[in-house]
Each structure stands twice: as C-alpha cells, then as structure tokens.
Amino acid sequence: MSQPTTGLGIDIGGSGIKGAPVDLTNGEFTAERLKIPTPELSAPDEVADIVGRIVAHFPESADGPLGVTFPGIVQNGVVRTAANLDSAWIGTDARALFTEAAGRPVRVLNDADAAAVAEVRFGAAQGVSGVVLLTTLGTGIGSALLVDGHLVPNTEFGHLEIHGHDAETRASSAARKRDGLTYEEWAHHRLQRYFRVVEDLLWPDLIVVGGGVSRKADRFLPLLDIRTPVVPAALLNTAGIVGAALAAADHPPS
C-alpha cells in the first residue's frame, strides 16, 4: 500500500480554528487555508461542528490522513486540560468527537507538539541534535520538547509558576497586548525572565519560538539576553496545521 502524499491538518486555537491540506513531502499547503473564529463559549460540540465544516471544505483530502491539534494536554485522544477553552473539554474524548464530526478517523494531539513535529521535519529544528524546546506564544504559551528529534509529548512549561504567576498570564502574546506593552518591554521584562527560568530547568541546545507573533520575531528575539540560541519557527504560524497532518500520517488513527 502506497504512502499518502497529502493530509489534512486542523489547528484549534483560542481565537481561531484553521485548516488546510498539506503536502506531506515538503510541508506546504496545497490549497489556501480556511480559518473560522473560535466560538466564544468554545464548547466541545461547537468546536467539533467547525472541525466538520473545515473537513467538508476540502473534499480533495477525503482519502488522506486527518490530524487535529488541541490547546491542552491530550492523552490517547482524551483532553486533560483546557486553559484557554471551555472547561467542558476536560475529560472529553476529542478523538471520538472529531471522528464523528469528520466522518473518518482523526489523530488528536497537543498544538505545540504538532508544531514541533513540523519544525523537526521541515523547519528550524531539522537536523538539530540534543534538546530543543519549542514555545508557541499566542493566547497562552504552549511548549514542546524534542530530544534528538524525538518528541516528549504533553509538556506544559507555559504554566510554570514564576514570581507567583502562571507564566503564560504574564509572558504570552495575549498578555503583551492586554497590558499594552511594547515589544521591547515585553522582551526585557516578561519573555527574558520566562526563558531564563526554562533554560535553567532544561538546559536546551536550542529554543524555537512559534505562534502567530513569530512573524514579528525580529522585533523581540534579538533583544533577549539568554545563553541559549533562540530562533523563530521556520513554518511560522502554519506549523500546527502541518504537524497535525504529519502526525496523522506517521501514526494513523484507527
């Protein structure tokens, strides 16, 4: 049986749900992505309905692997945490829910883990040995850990307690906007403190910064004074979609 060359990836975020068909040989989209705002209540049934709509929008991907990311811990398809979505997600069998909505088997994984899968295959972590930490800076802070190219799933370094605060409530991209910080203030007073704590815990060989704000990496990454080399994600904010499709192809859901 030949390996599929195209898969469909869907990336669920706190503000938007986006999907696109992905060429599994190079990580590029084969059609323009579709993005739908995340419902305000973001309850499981509402999000599943949007997943079904995105799947239906790309009928050309009907025979390929389907992967969906979730912004929280996912163990064997079951959601364990949902910091930035409705708490009704906790304990929900997302794999079963999305499989029903899509009408075909679905692989579900943490959103930052999906981004790491994409970056190690096609992006900034490709060919990097040792320990690589990927962080996604968005509504919260997602994290993924790679050791010699192998994923250690479901890390939550965005929820470290730093100075009495959950780290993502102070250092995420959303926190920068909420508190009216310039990129310089954010880098010097929030991100630098966060990355210094993380690097003291993990001693990574490389830090890759993803999420939507990675498109403006030149405005804040050069300002960081940390010992670890830090680079923007090569796939920028497409990494979640690409990684979801790759993960579904690498580990086909049953």
N, C-alpha and C positions, 0 to 999 in steps of 0.2 A: 504494500500500500504506500503510495507516494505521500511525502510530507506536504502539508498545506503551505502555500506561499503567501496567503493573505489571511489576516484575522481581524476581528473587530474588538476594539478596546473602548471601554466607557469609564470615565473618571468622575466619581461623585465628590463634590466639594461643598463647603459650607455656603457658597454663594452661587455656584453653577454646576450643572451636570452636563458633561460634554463627551462626545464620542466620535470616532472616525474609524474607517477601515485602514489597516496598517499592512504595508508590505513587510513581511517577516524577514526578508533577506537584507533589507537596508534600513528599516525603521521609519520609513517615510509614509506619510498619509497617501492613500490612493484616491481620495476624494476630500472635498472640503469638510471640515468637522462641523458637527451640529452641536450648538450649546443652548441649553434651556435653563432658566433660572431655577435654583433650588427653592421649593415651596417654603413659605415662611414657617410652617409647622414642621416640615420635613419628616412627617410620619412615614413608617415603612411602606404602607400601601400607596401613598402619594409618590414617593421616590420610585417605587417599583413600576408605577404607571409610566413615569418618564423614561425609565430604562427600556420598557417595552416600546415606547414611541421611537426612541433612538434606534433600537434594533430594526424596527419596521422601516425606518427611513433609509436603511442601507441593505436592500434586498440582495444586492450583489455579493454580500458577505454571509449569506444564509448557510453556506456549507463549510465555513471556516470556524476556527476556534473563537470562543467569546469569553472575554475576561472583563470583570468589573472591579474597580477599586472602591474601598470604603475608608473614610477618615476616622479610623479607630482600630482597635485590636480585632482580628478575625482569626478564630481557631476552628479549623475543619468546617469552614463556611458559616460558623455562628459568630455573631457580633458580641464582643465582650465589653467594649467601651464606646461611647459616642459623645465626646466632649462638646462637639460643635453641631450636633444634630439632635433630634428629638430623643429623649431618654427611653422612649418605647422601643428603640432599636436594641437595647441591651437584652441579650438572650434570644434575639430573633435569628432564625435560620435564614440568613440572607441568600445562601446558595439555593435553597428550595424556593424562596420567594422570587428571586430573579429568574430562576429556571422556569417557573410557571409564567411569569410575565413575558419572557422572551420566547417561550415555546421550544427551548432547546437547552442543553446542559451549559452551565455557567461556572467559571472559576472565579472565586471572590477572594481578594487579598487586600491587605492594608495599602493605602495610597502611596505612602512613602516607600514601602517595599517595592511596589510596582515601578516607581521612578528609579529606584536603584537597579532593578533588573534591566531597565532600558539603558541606563548610564554605563553599566558594566559591559553591555553587549555592543553599544554603538556610540557611547558618549565619553564623558570626562574620566570615568573610572575604568575604561577599557585598557586592559594590559597592566593595570596597577596592582602590584603585589602588596602584601601586608594588610593593614587595617584601614579601611576607607569609611568615613562617616558621611552620609548624605542627609542634609536637612532641607525640608521644604518650608519656606517662610510664606505664610498666607494668612488665612483666618486664624490658624493656630501655628504650631511648629511640629511638623512631622519629622520622624527620624528613621533612618535605615542604616544597618551596619553590614559591611561586606568584609570578609576575611579571605584573602587570596582569591577574590572573585566569587566567593560563596556567600549567600545571604544568610544572616542570622535574623529570622523573622520576628516581627512584633515588638521591636524596641520602642520605648516611649520616653526618649530623652528630652522631648519638648515639655514634659511635665515634671522635670526636676524642680525641687524647691530651692530657690536662690534668694537669699535675703528675705525669707518668709513669704515669697510669692511663687506661685506656679509660673515657671519660666515663660511659657507662651503668653501669659497675660501681660507680660512686660516687654518681650522681645520679638513678638510676631510682627508681621507686616501690618496686620489689623491694629495692633497696639500702637504702632507708629502713627497711623492715621488718626486713631482715636485721641491720642494725646497731642496731636498737632506738632510732631517732631520733624525737624528737617532730617535729611538722610545723614548729615554729619552728626547731629545729636543722637540719632538712633544708633549709628555705628559706634560712637565713642562711649555712650552711657548705657546702652542696652545690649547690643549684639556682642560687643567685645567682652563684657562680663560673662555673658552666656557661653560664648565659645571657649573662654579661658577655663571655666568650670568643667565643661565637657572634655576638653583636651587633657585636663589633669586626671580625669577618670579613665579615659580610654587610650590616651597616647596614640592617636591616629597618625597614619602616614600622609593622609590627605583628607581634606574636608571639601565636599562638593555642595554648593548651595543652589537649590532649585526653588520651584514655586513661581508664581506669576511675577514677583518682584525681581527674579533673576534676570529679567530683560533689562533691568537698570543696574546691573551688578557693578558697573564702572563708577556708579555714584556712591557706593558704600564699601565694597570689598577692599579697595586699596587703602581705606582708612583704618582697617583693623590691625591692631598690634598684637598678634598672636604668633606662637612659634611654628604652628602647623601650616603648611601650604594650603591655601584656600582658593578654589576656582569656582566659577559659575557652572551650572549644569549645561552641558553642550546641547541637550534637547530642550532646554528652557522649560516652558510650561506644557510641552507635549509629552513629557516623559511618562506621566501617569497612564495616558492612553496607550502609548507604545508598549510600556511594560505590562499592562494588563493583557494585551493581545499576545505578547511573547510568553507570559506565564501560562496562559491558557493553552498555547501550542506546546510548551515544554512539558506541562503536566496536565494532559487532557482531562477535563471533568467527566465523571461517569454518571 
